[in-house]
């Protein structure tokens, strides 16, 4: 369970079961996965606007409002080896994360992506084989997604060729067809750090972490702050913070007035923060129930006590962090490994990517890297039903809040939003308490599958199809890598959360977007 922000110690957000990649469905008319305003400092190419350099079979332009620009390409492949090649103009030398948008279906094949200089026709594979097949293939919202295919590092600036070659198909697929909606090249990706370059931890560290600047120049490295608070198992689980040298230091009430303390509005606060300009890699020792608070332009203002701390309270307009741009990551690092996640249970502050490198494991979760903060604010208001739009304005420009922190709270216009669908109160449903304390019940109501046969609750293609449903959560899934997000407290049910658990962690890379 991922609990909401509280006013003292952070929650324990980690379940015991493993999480795997999944997909979500939804039903919001006119949805476009990539609106132009959302794109960050990335090169974005609509497939239907690119020149087709070569194709072995017919390529049709297919109209659909759910494609990012209203239409996309379908390669009508019939056999393994069929391919389509797009000419992508003027790609600069550098290192990119390459993503491909597509419409999945039960008639789709598998492809290998490769790239070449346009004047050489010598191809290098990018990433593993991608499978576009999906068992359902009838729900428009669920079928459209993007896949982060892999890293690519062209050494020259010129036109490039991107080739999708059919390598096979799922045995249940009716065709070998491929869908191509768009191609995105993202520089300064969370994947731009070579796993081989991650250093070994020092001192009592078990692994290392780095916070990356992905703000595209909006903030300098000395304006991006991080601070970690957690329980130290080496000191009777005492509440502690991590300093820039990877040392765990106990917190106390006295820390608020210690040398170098922070001050805001005449009140002193503990200075537990470092900036990413101070050090690239930090050793991370074992900590439990930990939070990494990340902020831009200003540190967060946190009061520490001998037995805990008072973190940001976004329900209190006088809280010193109310007008601070911040976000956070939750984790536990123990003898069983690293267990952690990004979270949207309470709010969205800015795009965050969370990459974990471990033995035999290298994956990332979080918002798509090419999404901008301003674009996500705009898309939220245009894509969610009217009851949810104010969540992006009530605390703007600092954050988009979860329903319980906005118009769905007690006494607010949508306080009875789920009435008639369940006898459980909207308050309890959104917080996972009372009648909704059972994880499966809470998840089923938020996803609007509660009145269906319980045997169908695991069908991700049935989620969020009809109101009332938690469309705040739906939105973050639709804009997340592999559609994994922690959109409400029990979003880990059926492995839909942006969560990792690995026994032999090596490095954690957190990318701050803007």
Number of C-alpha atoms within 10 A of each C-alpha: 19 27 18 22 17 15 13 17 20 22 17 17 23 21 16 8 11 14 18 15 14 14 21 26 23 25 19 18 13 14 21 19 21 24 15 15 15 19 21 23 18 19 16 19 16 18 24 21 15 15 13 17 14 14 18 15 15 12 21 13 17 14 12 14 15 23 27 21 20 15 20 26 22 22 24 22 23 14 16 15 14 21 25 23 20 22 20 23 15 11 15 16 12 15 19 23 24 23 21 22 23 23 25 27 25 20 19 29 32 20 25 20 23 18 22 18 21 18 10 9 11 11 15 14 17 19 16 11 17 19 19 26 26 20 13 13 18 13 17 20 24 25 24 25 26 26 19 21 17 16 20 21 15 16 11 13 13 15 15 22 23 23 25 24 23 27 18 20 22 18 9 12 18 14 20 25 28 29 25 24 26 24 23 22 22 27 24 20 22 25 21 16 14 9 14 6 8 18 15 14 19 16 11 14 16 21 26 23 22 19 25 22 24 26 22 16 10 13 15 16 19 15 17 24 23 23 22 23 29 29 24 22 15 12 12 8 13 18 27 26 26 26 19 21 15 20 18 25 16 20 24 17 16 12 20 23 15 13 9 12 14 21 15 10 6 7 12 17 23 25 23 27 24 21 22 21 15 11 12 13 22 25 23 25 23 21 26 21 22 26 26 20 20 27 24 25 16 18 24 29 26 23 22 27 18 14 14 21 22 15 23 22 16 21 15 10 11 10 15 20 22 19 17 20 19 25 24 21 19 25 24 23 24 15 10 12 18 26 24 25 27 27 28 28 25 25 24 24 24 26 22 27 27 23 22 23 21 20 10 8 11 15 13 22 25 29 28 27 33 25 24 23 22 16 17 26 22 16 23 22 16 14 20 19 17 9 14 21 21 17 24 24 15 15 18 14 14 19 25 26 26 25 27 23 19 22 21 22 18 15 9 11 12 18 18 16 20 23 13 9 14 15 9 18 18 24 20 15 25 26 21 25 16 13 14 23 16 12 16 19 20 27 27 25 24 30 27 22 23 18 11 11 8 12 7 13 22 15 14 18 21 19 25 24 21 14 15 18 22 26 27 26 21 25 20 22 27 24 23 22 24 24 27 28 30 25 29 29 27 30 26 27 20 18 19 23 30 30 28 21 23 19 14 17 22 23 26 23 21 24 23 23 25 25
